[in-house]
Amino acid sequence: MDDLDKLIGYGGIKMKIELRHFSKTLKKRSVLTDVSYTFNDGAIYGLYGINGSGKTMLLRAMAGLIHATNGEVLVNDKILHKDIDFSPETGILIENMSLLPQYSAFENLKILGKIQHVANDADIENTLKAVGLEANIHEPVVKDFSLGMRQKLNIAQAVFEDQKIILLDEPTNGLDTDSVSKCIKLLRKLRDEGKLIVVATHVAEDMKKLADVQLHIVEGKIESTERVSVG
Amino acid sequence: MKSQNKLAFLSIGLLLFYLILAKNYLFGKFTIQNLFRGVDFGANTMQTLVFIFFFFTIATLNFALLQSWFSDWLILQLIRYKKISHAFKNLNETIFKLNVLFHIMFIILFFVFSELFHASSSISFSLLSMLLTNFLICNLYMLTQFLFNLYFSDRVGYFLVLVYAGLFLMVGESLFVNGGSVIFQILAWPQFICQQRLSILHVNLLVWYVILLVLFMLVEGLIYGRLRQIDWLRRD
């Protein structure tokens, strides 16, 4: 991929998520307060903060899974919940994500893939290999997976359909050191393909290794942003 | 508490309610055999309403199960469908298919029970024909879905299951009361000769179900209005 491709984004479609004065109140408690920021493709954004700081909620807002109390989220200039229901071409990893326990990793992705019909069997297998599930593609079934294997599969479901926007909440949870390295390698590769990647984590080490732009979230606000140079 | 847990508790509550009502209004004396006997067609309005509660309970339990299977996985589907309506159309179609399967199993199970009871006692087991009617309603359930075009929420699906439980008796009445289809009666009702007793079924029951139907549609409308504001990942 050349520089021009990087500039205009993967496949010639530029991806952008824009938060405009986004606020969210849950049970009279403000979880996000007047957040304004624009995420562009071709970079990995890291949302970093302690538990309860609002980084997960921010990620969910970007996916269209929660509604704003005030403000709005725009995906490629379309307002979520007004112009569109959900952010299109988005892969998402959320906490406690449930895949179908009675099926294998391959079958799970195959079933999900039937909705959009953009990934073939080879795409599914390649993704599962990329996340480190090469030995567990067809067996065992998901209910017999370890925590780390489930997390790898969750990452795989977020990226296997060539999504242009990838939102990951604590992707390294439950992963061993080697798997974390594999995960980082995969995300960097996707970034280099021009995708917009946002990762929420409370692990400072992962953040340093992964994010091109670090956003420090404190009490529902973006406290600071820092552009860093990573591999 | 998760919504499906609430629903499960509601189901158990409904079941208990049914048993209490059954004891107080249906038979006087609470025995398993009397519970089964209570569905014969000499029942009065209250007894019939008690009978409906049984189906409401089954429908609710069924739906609680379905909801627990789907709720967490639903997010993954929603993101991919991009539109809420597409996701729930698919969800409700799946629920419908499972409902058909569920009721086929239900009918088989009660058929076995009816044979067992018939063999072991003199009790006439008349539930079978009603359950066969129930199966027919599965088709009506689908028709209702397309008719109302309300495939936007699993909660709407739930209400449709309730409506369908209600419609079950409406069709049951039209098929069996005042003659109905003789061929169907012969096929579905081995004790055809006894069917004259059906004529004492309640005229006002139909009116009640029309009222319920209108009520459900109103509630569905309200749910649809509220649905657009749901936080999908919010857990109470």
Boltz contact constraints between the chains, C-beta under 6 A:
constraints:
  - contact:
      token1: [A, 60]
      token2: [B, 233]
      max_distance: 6.0
  - contact:
      token1: [A, 65]
      token2: [B, 232]
      max_distance: 6.0
  - contact:
      token1: [A, 65]
      token2: [B, 233]
      max_distance: 6.0
  - contact:
      token1: [A, 66]
      token2: [B, 231]
      max_distance: 6.0
  - contact:
      token1: [A, 67]
      token2: [B, 229]
      max_distance: 6.0
  - contact:
      token1: [A, 67]
      token2: [B, 231]
      max_distance: 6.0
  - contact:
      token1: [A, 85]
      token2: [B, 83]
      max_distance: 6.0
  - contact:
      token1: [A, 85]
      token2: [B, 84]
      max_distance: 6.0
  - contact:
      token1: [A, 86]
      token2: [B, 79]
      max_distance: 6.0
  - contact:
      token1: [A, 86]
      token2: [B, 82]
      max_distance: 6.0
  - contact:
      token1: [A, 88]
      token2: [B, 82]
      max_distance: 6.0
  - contact:
      token1: [A, 90]
      token2: [B, 79]
      max_distance: 6.0
  - contact:
      token1: [A, 92]
      token2: [B, 79]
      max_distance: 6.0
  - contact:
      token1: [A, 98]
      token2: [B, 72]
      max_distance: 6.0
  - contact:
      token1: [A, 98]
      token2: [B, 73]
      max_distance: 6.0
  - contact:
      token1: [A, 112]
      token2: [B, 76]
      max_distance: 6.0
  - contact:
      token1: [A, 115]
      token2: [B, 80]
      max_distance: 6.0
  - contact:
      token1: [A, 116]
      token2: [B, 80]
      max_distance: 6.0
